[in-house]
Amino acid sequence: MTASPEVVVIGGGPAGSTASTLIAQKGHSVRLFEREKFPRFHIGESFMPDTYFPLRRLGMLDKMKASAFVKKYSVQFANDQGKESQPFYFFENNPHECTQTWQVLRSEFDHMLLNNAREHGVDVHEESRVLDVFFEGDKQTGLRVQYKDGREETLHPKVIVDASGQSSIISNRLKIKNWEPKLKKAAVWSYFRGAKREPGPLDEGATLVLQLKEKKGWFWYIPQHNNIVSVGVVADLTYLFDKPAPEGVDQQARLEEIFWREVENCPAVKRRIEGSERCDIYRTQKEYSYRSSRVAGDGWVLVGDAFGFLDPIYSSGLQLAFSSGMFAADCITEGLAKNDLSAEQLGKWGPEFIKGMDRLKKFVCIYYDGFNFGYFVRKYPQMKRHVTDLLIGNVFKDSLDEVWEPLYEVQRELIEKKLEPMPMATAG
C-alpha cells in the first residue's frame, strides 16, 4: 500500500490537468486517476481567447505556439438564408497577444496537457478507475481506486478534485446534478477532409456559426490541422430526433440521415463541405446542459464538466474547464497552507464562477431567441465592448451586467416590431 497523497484528482481532461498541475506547482503531492488511455477522442475543439491566461500559468504557451494547431483569430456567422457576416476579429477589442487562440484536436491537446501535468510532478495513472468515493455526511473520507493491473487501493487524501467530466462521480453520488430545462439540445457531428476554409491567414482558422433555415438550430464549422474540419449540427432534441429510429436501421445510418437532412437546411455549410471526404464516424450527444447545485464540500471540489456544462454555441466549454480548475486549485492550495479544507474554503471561488457561467447562459439563450445583435450595437454602440467580452470569455467581472437591461429592452422592441433577426457578427 502506498501513502495517500494530499490531493487526488479524478479525471485527466483539461479541468483535471489544470487543477493538478497548479497544485503540484506549489509543492503538494497530487495523484491523478484517468480511466482511459491517452490520447483519446473528445469533442470541444475551439478555444476562447481568454484561455490564454490559464495556459500561461500552466507553462503551455510555448508548446501551443510550437504545435500544428490551427490559429484562430475570429468568429464568423451566417444567417438562416446563408448570408454571411464579416469576421468578428478578437484583436479589434484588445490588441494583446491573447486574442490569437487555437482550434485543437482534443486527443492531441489533452495528451499534451496531461503530459505537462506529469512534468510538473503530478503522479498520473491512466487506465485506472475510481470505484467509489466515501462520505460521512457531507465530508469525504476517502476513495477506492482500481489500477491498470487490477490492484485495488483505498486512499485518504485531504482533498478530492472531481474532474470526471460528464460522469460527474461526486455530483451523481450526492444527487446534486440538475439538468438545464431551457437548453434541451442535441448535437450530431463528424469530421471532413478537404472541406473549404475561409481565405487568408486571419480567416482560415475562424470558427463559423451557421444557422439552419427557419432558425431551427445551427452548425459549427471548426477548421483543424491535417486539412480536417469538425462539422456538427445543434438543435432542440425534439427537433433533431423528431421520430423513433425505423426498425432495422442502425445508429450510424440514423445519424447520417439526420446530419444530411440538416445540411440541406443550411446553405452555408452545404457549399463548404461539397466535394470533401468524411473521415470519421457520425457522433451524437443529447441533453448535455446541466449544473451541480454546489462546487465544493468538506474535502472535495467539482471542476469542469463534473460541475456543469452549458452549450457549445460560444465555445465556452474549455474556457470554463480551465477557469474552474485554476480557481479551485488556488483555493485548495490556500486551504492546505492554513489547514482549512472546509466547504467554505474550497468553494470560495464558486459564487464568482457561477455568476460568469450565468452571464454566458443568458447570452446563449439570447442567441437561441434569434436576437438581432447588429441592431443592438447600432442602438447602443457603447455596449459593443461588453458583447465582445462575452464572446472572448472575459465573463468574470460585474461591469458586464450593465449590458442586460439594454439587451432585454431591444429584445422586447424586436418582438413588438417583428424585425428579422440578423447574424450576431454584424455587430462587428
N, C-alpha and C positions, 0 to 999 in steps of 0.2 A: 504494500500500500504506500502511495506517495503522500507527502504532506499537502494539505489543502492550500491552494493559492489564496491570496487576499481577494481576488476578483475572478469570477467565472463569467465568460461571455458565451451566450448560446447563439450561434449563427455567425458566419464569416462573410456576409454580404457587406455593402458599403456602411451601413449603420454600425454593425458589429466590429468591422475592421477599424472604423474611425474611433469608436469608443475605446477599444482595446489598445490601439496604438497610443492615443493621447494619455491614457492611464499609465501605460508602461513607460512612456517618456518621463514620467515623474518618479520612476524608480520602484513602482509597485509590481508585485508578481501577478501576472494575468495569464489565465489559461482559457483558450477559445476552442469550443467544440463546434464543428461543422459536419452535418450529416452526409453531405455529398463530397465527391472528389472534384476539385477544381482543375481545369476550367470546366464550367458547366453553363448551360443555357439559362438566360434570364432576359425578360423583356424590360424596357425602360432605358432607352439608349441616349437620350438627349439631356444635356446639361443646361441649367440656367446659369447666367454669368456669375451670380453670387456664390456658386460652388467654389470659385477661385480661393476664397478665404479659408475654408476648411482644408482644401488641397495644399495650400501654402503651409499651414500648421502641421500637416501630416508629412511634409517633405516629399510631396508627389509632383510638384510643379515641373521640375526639370525632367522627370520621367514622362509626364504628359507631353511636354514640348518636344521630346525626342521620339515620341510614339508615331505610329502611322495613322492615328485617329484623325478624322476629318475636322477641320477647323470650322467653327460656327460663329457667324457674326450677326445673324439676324433671324427674324421670323417673318414669313410672308403668308398672306391669306388669300383665299378665293371664295367668292360668294356662291350661292346655290345656282347661279346662272353661268358659272365658270369665269366671271370677271375677276381678274387678279389685281391685287393691290400692289403698291410699291413696297419694297422690303422695309421692314422696321429694324433699322440698324441700332444695335445697343450702344455703340460709341457716340451716337448723337446725344445721348443723355449724360454720358460720362466718358471722357477720353482715357480713362485708366486702363491699364493692361487687362484687367478682369473682364472687360467687355468682349474679348475674344475667348470663346469657350470651345467645347468639343462635342462631336457626335461619336459615341463609343460603341464598340461591340462588347456587350456586357461580359461575355465569357472571358475575354482578354482583360478588360479593365478590372473586373472583380478579382481575377487571379493576381494582377499587379498589386492591387490594394492589400490582398491577404498576404502576399509575399513581403510587402512593405511592413505589415504588422510584425511578421517574423523578424525582419531586420531590426526592428525597434525592441525586440526582446519578448514578444508575445509567444507563449507556448501553444502553438497551433496544432490541433488534432483533427484531421479530416476523416471522413467516413466514420465518425463517432457520433453516437446518438445520446441525447438527454432523455432518459426513460421517464423521469418524474422529478418534480420539484416539491419539497416538503415544506409544510407551513404549520405554525402554531398560531392560530388566529390569522392576523394579517402579516405576521413576521415569518420570513423564510428561514428555515433551519437547515437547509442543505439540499442536495440533489443527487440523483442516481444516474450514472452515465455508463454507456457501453462503448468500449473502444473498438477499433477496427478488427483487432484479433479476437473479439468476443468477450474479452475480460470486462467484468463489471466492477464499478467502484462507487462508493458513496463519499461525497466531498462536502465540506462545511466552510465555504468561503464567507468572507464578511459581506460581500455584495454579489448578487447575480444580476447581470445585464441581459435581459431578454431581447435579442435581435434576431429572433427566429422567423422573421418575415410573416407571411400570412398564416403560418401555422400558429402564431401567437400563443405559445405554450402557456405562459403565466396568465395572460388575459383570458384564455379559454378555461384554464384551471380555476380561476377565481370568478368566472362568469361576469366579466366586466366589459366584454366586447359588444358594441352596439352598431348595427348597420345603419347607414345614412339613407333615410326614406326618400329624400329628394333626388338621389343620384343612383337609381337602379339601372345602371348601364351595363352593356356588354361590348366586347371587342372581338373581332376576327381579323387575323393578320397573317402575313407571310413575308418572304424576302425575295427580291428580284434582282437579277444580274443584268446590267446593261440598260436599266431604266434611265430616262432623261433626267438631267440635272440642270439647274439654272447656270447660265454662262457667267464666267468671270470668277476670280479667286474670292471675292467678297460674298458671292451669292451661291456658289456651287454647294456649300455646306448648310444652307438655310433650312430650318425646319419649316415645312409647309403645312398649313391647316386648311383643308379643302372641304367646303360644305357640300352636303348632299342636296339634291333637288328638294324643294319644299322645306328645307332646313330640318330634315328628319334626323340628321346626325352629321358626322364629319369624318374625313380621312386624315390620318397623319402620314407624312411623307418625309422620311428621315434618311438622308444620304450617309453611307458608311464607306469605309475604305474597301479595297478589293472590288470596286465597281458594284457594290451591293447597295440596295435601298430597302429600308424597312417600310412596309406599306400596310396600314391597318385601318379598319372602319370601326367607329364607335357610335352607338345609338342606344335608345331605350331597349332594354332587354326584351320587352314585349313586342317591339317592332322588328328587331333583327331575327329573333326566334319566334316568329308570329304563329307558327303552327308546329305540331309534333313532327318529328322526323318520319318520313314514309317508311313503311315496313320493308326491311331488307336493305335499306340504304345505310352504309356505314358512316362513321363520324366524319372522315375526310371528305367524302362525297357531299355530305350536307354542308360542311363549312365552305367547300369550294363553291357550291351553288349560292350560298348567302353572299360570299365575297364578291363574286362576279355580278350578281344581281345589283349590288350597291355600286360597283364600278360603273355600270350603265346609268346609275343615278348621279354620277359625279364626273362631268365632262373634264374637269381639270386634272383628275387622276387618270382617267381613261387615256388621254393623249400622251401622258407621261410614261405609262408602262407599256404602251403599244410597241411590239417588237422585242420586248425584254423576255428574259427566261426566268421562270420561278425556280428557286434553288433551295427551297426548304418546304417542309410540310405546312399545312394550314394549322393555325393555333387559335385558341379562344380562351377568354376569361369572362366570367359573368358575376354580376353583383359584387364588385370589388371595392366599393366605397364603404368604409366603416371607421370607427374610432372607439378606443377604450375610454372608460369614464375616469381613469386615473393614469398618471405617468409613472408613479412610484409608490412603494410601501416600505415598511421597515426591512431594509436589507435587499431590496430589489428595485429594478428600474426597467421600463419599457422604452425601446428606441426604434426608429424606422417603422417599417410596416408592421412590426409586432405591436406598436401603439396604434397605428391607423394608416389608412391610405385614402387619398382624396379623389383624384381624377387625373387622367393623363393630358388634358387639354393644354395646359401651360407647361408641361414637362417638369412638374414640381416634385416628383417622387424622389429623385436623387438629392435635390436641394433639401427636402425635409429629412431625408435619411442622414445626410452629412450634418445638418444643423442639430438634430436631436442627439446624435452620437457625440457631437462636440460639446453641447450644453450639458448633457448628462455626465460626460467624463469630467468636466470642470467641477460639478457639484460632488461627484464621487471622490475625486482627489482632495477636495476641500474637507469633505466629511471624514476621510481616512486620516487626514492630518490632525483633526481636532476630536477624533474618536466619536463622531456623531453620525450614525448611519440610519437615522430615523427617516420616516416617510417625508417629514417636513424638509429635512436637509437634502435628501436625494431627489426630491421633486421640486426644488426651488425654481428650476428652470421652466416648469410646466406652464404656469399661467401666461407668461410672455410667448412661449412657443405656441400654445393653443390660440392665443389672440392672432398670431401670424397665420396660423392654419385657417382660422375663421375668416380672415381677410381674403385668403385665396379661395375659400369656399364661396364667399359672396361673389367674387369675381367669376368663378366658374359658373355659378347659377345665372349670373347676368348674361354670360355668353350663350347659354342654352336658351335663354328667353329671347334671343335674337336682337340684342341691344345694338343701337347704331352708335358706335364709338366715334366715327368721323363727325357726326352731328354734335356729339357731346363735346369734343375737343374744340370744335368751332365756336360753340356757345360758351365754353369755359376753358379757354386756352391756358389759363394758369394752373389747370388741373392735369395737364398732359404729363408733368413730371411724376405725379402720383400713379398714373396709369402705367408709365414706363417702369417705375419702381416695382409695381406688382408683376410686370412681365419678366423682370430680371431676377426676381426672388428676394428683393430687399424689403421684406414684409414685417420685420420685427421692430417697427417704430410707430409710435402713436400718432405722429403727424399725418400718416396716411389716412386716418379716419375722417379727416375733413372732406374726403372725396365722396363719401357715401351719400350724403344728403343731396348734393347736386346730381349724382348718378341716378338716384331713385326719382328725383324730380323730372329729369329728362326721360326716364323710362315711362313715367306716367303720361308725360306730354306726348311721347311717341305712340302710346296706346290710344290716346284720345284722337291724335291726328292720323293714326293708322299709317304712319310713314313706313316705307320699305326699309328694313334693316340692311346695313351695308357691312362689309368685312371690317374687322377691327383696325387693321393696319392702315386704313385711310386716315386714321388719326395721325400717322407719321407724315 
